């Protein structure tokens, strides 16, 4: 299993575009100290996490695997990012960070160790 190999090119392009947009917004928010740009960057981050997580979940076929775990963690991280944007509860920011970190770790494990 190689994760995103069978994903349509348009989905891959959309994910890459989202990542570029995210980093552009983060740099802009850092340079200008614009809180709206930071919030939009955080929303884009949540969308990217959900999109990649859903894609991994779909590619796993529901089969118990590290790819499935990565997908679930990334979707959870994306959802908690939006919950943080609404509530500003610091615990949700931590949940986002941990969930995305674990999701990325599981994906790396699945790709580099299990393959």
N, C-alpha and C positions, 0 to 999 in steps of 0.2 A: 504494500500500500504506500503510495507516495503523495498523499494529501491532496494537493491542488492540481495534479497533472491533468485530470479530466474536466476541469472547469472551463467553461467557454471563454474564449479570448476577451469577449466584451466584459465579462465579470472581472477578469484579471485587470483589464485596463481601468475599469471603474474603481477597483480597490487601490491601484497605484495612483490614480488621479486624486482619490480621497486622501491618501498618505501625503502626497505633495501639497495638497491644499492645507492639510493639518499643519505641516511644518511651516508653510508660508504664513499661516495665521499666527502660529506661536512666535515666529520671529517678529512679525509686525506688531503683535501685542507687547512683546518684550521691548521693542524699540520705542513704541509710542505710549506705552503704559495704558493702552485702551482696554478697559474691562469688558466691553462688548466683544471686541475681537477675541479676547481670551475665552469668553463664554461660548462664542461660535466655534472656536478651536476645540473646546471641550465637547461640544455637541457633535462635531465632525469625528472626534476620537470615538465617541460612543457609537456612532453609525458605523465606523470602520470595524470596531470590535464586534458588533452585532453581525455585520455582513460577512466578515471572515469566519466568525463562529458558526453562523448558519451554513456557510459553504462547507466547512469542515464536518459539521453534523450531517449534512446531506451526503457528502462523500463517504462518510463512515458507514452509511446504510443502516444506521441504528445498531450496528454490531459493537459489542463492548470492546473498546480499544483505547489507546492513548489519543488517537485522532478524535474519537467521540468525546473523551474527557476534555480535550483542548477546545473543541467546539462549544461544549456546555459552559466551560469557564469563560470563554471570550464573550458569549452571549450574556452571561451573568454580569460580567464586567461592563459591557455596554449598557445594559439596563440600569445597573447601579450608578453609572456615570450620569444618566438622565435624572435618576432620583436625586443624586447629589446636586445637580444644577437647579432642581426645583426646591429642595429643602435646605441646601448648604450645610447638611449634617456632616461633620468631619468623619464620622464612622463610615459613611457611604463612600467618601473619597478613598479611605483605606481599603474598603471592600473592592472598589474598582481596581486599585493598584494591585492588590494581592491576586484577584481573580484573573486579571490580564497577565500578570507575571506567571502564574501557574499555567494558564492556557498556552502561553508562548513556550514555557518549559516543556509541557507535554508534547507540543507540536515538534519541537527540536528533538526531544527524545524519540518520538515516533519516526521521524525522518532519518536521523543520524544513527540511532542505536538499533532500532528494530529492523530497518531495511537492510 
